[in-house]
Amino acid sequence: MTLDEIRVQIDAVDTQMKPLFLKRMECAGCVAETKRETGGDVFVLERELAIIEKRAGDVAPEVRDEYVMFLRHLMSVSRRYQYGILTEKQDRVLAEALEAAGLSAEKEHSQIEIAFACDAEASDFNLFVNMAKLNQISIISLNLETEEGRQKIRMILKGNLKDQKMRQLLCQIGKEAEGFQIVGM
Ligand SMILES: O=C(O)C(=O)C[C@]1(C(=O)O)C=C[C@@H](O)C=C1
């Protein structure tokens, strides 16, 4: 097969996947509305692990890792979408962090310094760096120290707390990492 012929196949696959992806996001939106009513957490690790185990078990070893990564990524995007809908969760996470830091969102700023911790083995830190990229937010500086299996991270992000993408990112980190803090702006 020529490269052009293979690309025709890739285009056909993407065409088939698009409505399925959109349908999945629509489901994620419904889940968010349900969680708004019940007050449940967006991130449910056991459910994600069950999905991965159920789906990835029969995938050929050569592409199993890639498929697991695809699922993990898909679910992190689904969570991001949910945090985007649940604006009251964003408001709460950010208001609490600002209050703890003695800061006001009204303060003029163009960067935000944050701190949080992650389990080193699960390495959710990598996901947050990826999420910053997907949210089009630049990491200006980064410090990571690993101590007793925990990654302690401090980073300065370029942007403003009023920006929707920044709010979604910080809400996701705030809800999914440990000890999220806004250190300064
Ligand atoms: O099932 C849920 O509770 C969801 O929010 C959906 C979903 C998913 O996209 O599959 C997303 C986030 C959770 O961590 C688990 C699964």
The ligand as an ORCA input file, in Angstrom:
! r2SCAN-3c Opt
* xyz 0 1
  O     -18.254      6.977     35.093
  C     -18.025      8.101     35.560
  O     -18.257      8.385     36.758
  C     -17.484      9.154     34.704
  O     -17.329     10.288     35.156
  C     -17.070      8.826     33.307
  C     -15.581      8.542     33.183
  C     -15.339      8.166     31.688
  O     -15.075      9.064     30.895
  O     -15.472      6.992     31.375
  C     -14.823      9.790     33.531
  C     -14.355     10.008     34.784
  C     -14.307      8.985     35.831
  O     -13.067      8.984     36.462
  C     -14.679      7.657     35.325
  C     -15.179      7.445     34.078
*
